[in-house]
Amino acid sequence: MSSAPVEARLHALRAETEAELRAAGERIDAMTAARADANADDEHDPEGATIGFEWSQADALRGGLRQRLAEIDAALTRIADGTDGVCAVCGEPIAPGRLEARPTTDRCIRHA
């Protein structure tokens, strides 16, 4: 199986993930700016818990997006060095269907 379609898909996923990461960062920046103008006493501020919860969610999303970028970059590196499609555990080929479903995977189904 040619890695060209997988590589193209990974580049598209990378661009999409970068856009999502920028949006998450902008959301966090906006919440931080809004919070700077707000009452600093979360314990007595009825909006404090909500803002904190939303910030935590946005920060967790940003962390997940950074992880996804790392996985995409690792997959692109494997394509570049010719090890894409080979299980990192057993060295056997990864099924094309698995790579189609999970283009960043480095493990066969048995070792997933």
N, C-alpha and C positions, 0 to 999 in steps of 0.2 A: 504494500500500500504506500503510495506517495505521501510524503509529509507536507506537500504544498497546500492542500486544502486545510489540514490541521493547523499549519503555521499561519495561514491567512485568518482562520477563525481565532487563533490565539491573539494575533495582532488586533483584531476587531474587539475581542474581549478586553484586551489591555486598554485600548482607547476608551471603551465604555466605562471600565473600572476607574480610570484616571478621572473621567468626567464626574462620576459618582463621588470620588474622593474629594475633588474640588468642591462639589456642592455640599458635602458633609462638613468640610472645613469652613465654608462660608456660613453654614447654619450655626456651627459652634461659635464662630467669630461674632455673628449677630446676637446669639444668646449671651455671650460674654459681654458685649457692648451694652446690651439691654440691662444686664445684671449690674454693670458698673454704675448705672444711673438709678438703680433701685435700692430699696432698703437692704442693708447688709445683714439684718437680723432674720435669718431664715426661720428660726424657731417660732417667731411671732408674725412672720409675714405669710399671709395665706397663699401667696403665689410662690413662695420660696421652695416648698417641696416639689411643686409642679415643674418649676424651672430646673431644679436639681435633677429630677427624674428625666426630663427631656434632654438635658445636657449629657447625662449618663448614657442614655440610649444612643444619642448622636455620636458620642465618643466610642461606644462599643461598635457601632456601625463602621466608624472610621478605622478602628483596629481590624475588623473583619475585611475591609476593603484593602488595607495594607497587606494583610496575609494573602488575599487573592492575587494581588500584584506580584508578591514574592513567588507564589505557585506558578503564575503565568510566566514570569521571567525564568524560573527553573526549567519549565517545559521548553521554552524557546532555546535555552542553553543546551538542553538534551538534543533538540533538533539540530542545532548547529554542530554539536560534536558527534552526531550520528548514533546516540544512544536512545533516542526517542522510540517508544514502542517496545522496549525491553524492560521486563520487571526488575526493579532494583533489588529484590530479595532473591529470586531464583534464577534470573537471567533468561527466562523463557519469554517468547513474544507475548505482548499484551494483545488481546483480541481486538480487531478493528472496531467492533461494536462498542467495546468499552472505551476506546479512545474517542470514538464519535460522541459518546454520552458524557465522558469526562476527559476533555482534551489535556488537562493538566496532570493526569494521574501518572505515577511512576511505578504502579504495582498492578499485577494481574488480579483477577477476581479472587483467586485463592488466597492471595496475600494482602488483600485490601483491608 
